[in-house]
Amino acid sequence: MIAKIWKKVLLFVLIIACLFNVINKLVHKASMEQEVKASAEYIQEQN
């Protein structure tokens, strides 16, 4: 009985961790893209 409960709890924690990881990567990817664009604009201004 307890094993079934633990299995469900750990599966739920694993799913939440995976979702958090994916969302975190998407957020940082967008930030990186903005950083690259800002750097490109700065280089163009310098020329």
C-alpha positions in Angstrom: 0.0 0.0 0.0 2.7 2.5 1.0 4.8 1.4 -2.0 2.0 2.4 -4.4 1.7 5.8 -2.7 5.4 6.4 -2.9 5.5 5.4 -6.5 2.8 7.9 -7.4 4.4 10.7 -5.3 7.8 10.1 -6.9 6.3 10.0 -10.4 4.5 13.3 -9.7 7.8 14.9 -8.5 9.6 13.6 -11.6 7.0 15.1 -13.9 7.1 18.5 -12.1 10.9 18.5 -12.3 10.9 17.8 -16.0 8.3 20.5 -16.7 10.4 23.0 -14.6 13.5 22.0 -16.5 11.9 22.5 -19.9 10.3 25.9 -18.9 13.6 27.1 -17.4 15.5 26.2 -20.6 12.9 28.0 -22.8 13.1 31.2 -20.6 16.9 31.2 -20.8 16.9 30.5 -24.5 14.8 33.6 -25.1 17.1 35.7 -22.9 20.1 34.4 -24.8 18.5 35.3 -28.1 17.8 38.9 -26.9 21.4 39.2 -25.7 22.8 38.1 -29.1 20.5 40.7 -30.9 21.6 43.4 -28.5 25.3 42.5 -29.1 24.7 42.6 -32.9 23.0 46.0 -32.7 25.9 47.3 -30.6 28.5 46.1 -33.1 26.6 47.6 -36.0 26.5 51.0 -34.2 30.2 50.9 -33.6 30.8 50.4 -37.3 
